[in-house]
């Protein structure tokens, strides 16, 4: 059951990754159009600002996908030297620390958004972008990452408790390049 739950999380995050990809492609098309317009003596203006916003939003939302696809980097010198149960414990410790860190980051992001809402803050640029337009989806991405990290940790814990150490390792383990080939 926990492995099916993780599969559902992966599928859901794949759709999020597609949406983020579309956002990045739209941003690239916007920048390209601006470059062409500059050659013709005109410009949209603000493409650097907008592309920065898109990158922040894409990054916050993309991290959950990377987590579920084992795309985050971990250095595990000791982990590779222990038996399956020891590797499972290191994996759970790693996921617990990551989850706690991401939850803390998400919690600390909220005051940034709240202050922008309270002060009706705008960017100190010619576009004067209302910052809440950028910070709200950025914050939502961090919350999504925190939620996915916690759910993945709990599902892996269930797998370990059920004695499915190999499945847990496959879902949250750290693998060297040679292991992935």
C-alpha positions in Angstrom: 0.0 0.0 0.0 2.8 2.5 0.9 4.6 1.7 -2.4 1.3 2.4 -4.3 1.0 5.7 -2.4 4.5 6.7 -3.4 3.6 5.8 -7.0 0.6 8.1 -6.8 2.8 10.9 -5.4 5.3 10.4 -8.2 2.5 10.6 -10.8 1.0 13.7 -9.3 4.5 15.3 -9.2 5.1 14.4 -12.8 2.1 16.5 -13.7 3.4 19.3 -11.6 6.7 19.0 -13.4 4.9 19.2 -16.8 3.2 22.4 -15.7 6.5 23.8 -14.5 8.0 22.8 -17.9 5.3 24.7 -19.7 5.9 27.7 -17.5 9.6 27.6 -18.3 8.9 27.2 -22.1 6.6 30.1 -22.0 9.2 32.2 -20.2 11.8 31.2 -22.8 9.5 32.1 -25.6 8.8 35.5 -23.9 12.6 36.1 -23.6 13.2 35.0 -27.2 10.4 37.3 -28.5 12.0 40.2 -26.5 15.4 39.5 -28.0 13.9 39.6 -31.5 12.1 42.8 -30.7 15.3 44.4 -29.5 16.9 43.6 -32.9 13.9 45.6 -34.4 14.4 48.5 -32.1 11.8 47.8 -29.5 11.4 45.7 -26.4 8.9 44.3 -23.9 11.1 45.3 -21.0 11.4 43.4 -17.8 12.2 40.1 -19.2 15.1 39.6 -16.8 12.8 40.4 -13.9 10.1 38.1 -15.1 12.5 35.2 -15.9 13.9 35.5 -12.4 10.4 35.2 -10.9 9.7 32.2 -13.1 12.9 30.5 -12.0 12.1 31.0 -8.3 8.6 29.6 -8.8 9.8 26.7 -11.0 12.6 25.8 -8.5 10.3 25.7 -5.5 7.8 23.5 -7.3 10.3 21.3 -9.0 12.1 20.2 -5.9 9.3 17.8 -4.9 9.6 16.1 -8.3 13.4 15.8 -7.9 12.9 14.3 -4.5 10.5 11.7 -5.7 12.7 10.9 -8.7 15.8 10.6 -6.3 17.3 13.6 -8.0 18.7 15.2 -4.9 22.3 14.7 -4.0 23.3 12.9 -0.9 26.8 11.9 0.3 26.6 8.5 2.0 30.0 7.1 2.7 28.9 5.2 5.8 25.5 4.1 4.4 27.1 2.0 1.7 29.1 0.0 4.3 26.2 -1.3 6.3 23.5 -4.0 5.8 20.0 -3.4 4.5 18.5 -2.5 7.9 21.3 0.0 8.5 20.8 1.6 5.1 17.1 1.8 5.8 17.8 3.6 9.0 20.2 6.1 7.3 17.7 6.7 4.6 14.9 7.4 7.1 17.2 9.7 9.1 18.1 11.5 5.9 14.5 11.9 4.9 13.5 13.0 8.4 16.2 15.7 8.5 15.3 16.8 5.0 11.6 17.0 5.8 12.3 19.0 9.0 14.5 21.4 7.1 12.0 21.9 4.3 9.1 22.4 6.7 11.2 25.0 8.5 11.9 26.8 5.2 8.3 26.8 4.3 7.3 28.1 7.7 9.9 30.9 7.4 8.7 31.8 3.9 5.3 32.7 5.1 6.3 36.0 6.9 7.8 37.2 3.6 4.5 36.7 1.8 2.5 38.0 4.7 4.6 41.2 4.8 4.1 41.7 1.1 0.4 41.3 1.5 0.2 43.6 4.5 2.3 46.4 2.9 1.0 45.9 -0.7 4.7 45.6 -1.6 5.8 46.0 -5.2 9.1 45.3 -6.8 11.6 48.2 -6.9 11.8 48.0 -10.7 10.1 49.7 -13.6 7.5 47.0 -13.7 6.5 47.5 -10.1 5.3 43.9 -9.9 3.1 43.3 -6.9 5.3 40.9 -4.9 2.5 38.8 -3.7 1.9 37.6 -7.3 5.4 36.1 -7.3 5.7 35.2 -3.6 2.4 33.3 -3.3 3.2 30.7 -5.9 6.8 30.5 -4.7 5.6 29.9 -1.1 3.0 27.4 -2.3 5.9 25.5 -4.0 7.8 25.3 -0.7 4.7 24.1 1.1 4.2 21.5 -1.6 7.8 20.3 -1.3 7.4 20.1 2.5 4.2 18.1 2.2 5.7 15.7 -0.4 8.8 15.3 1.7 6.8 14.5 4.9 4.5 12.1 3.0 7.4 10.3 1.4 9.1 10.0 4.7 6.0 8.5 6.3 5.4 6.1 3.4 9.1 4.9 3.6 8.7 4.5 7.4 5.7 2.2 6.8 7.7 0.2 4.3 10.5 -0.2 6.8 8.1 -1.2 9.6 6.6 -3.8 7.2 10.0 -5.2 6.6 10.1 -4.1 3.0 13.7 -2.8 3.2 14.5 -3.3 -0.5 11.4 -1.4 -1.5 12.1 1.4 0.9 15.7 1.7 -0.4 14.4 1.8 -4.0 12.1 4.7 -3.0 14.3 6.8 -0.8 17.8 5.3 -1.0 20.9 7.0 -2.2 22.6 5.5 -5.1 26.0 6.1 -6.7 26.3 6.6 -10.5 27.5 3.1 -10.9 24.3 1.8 -9.2 22.0 3.6 -11.6 23.4 2.2 -14.8 
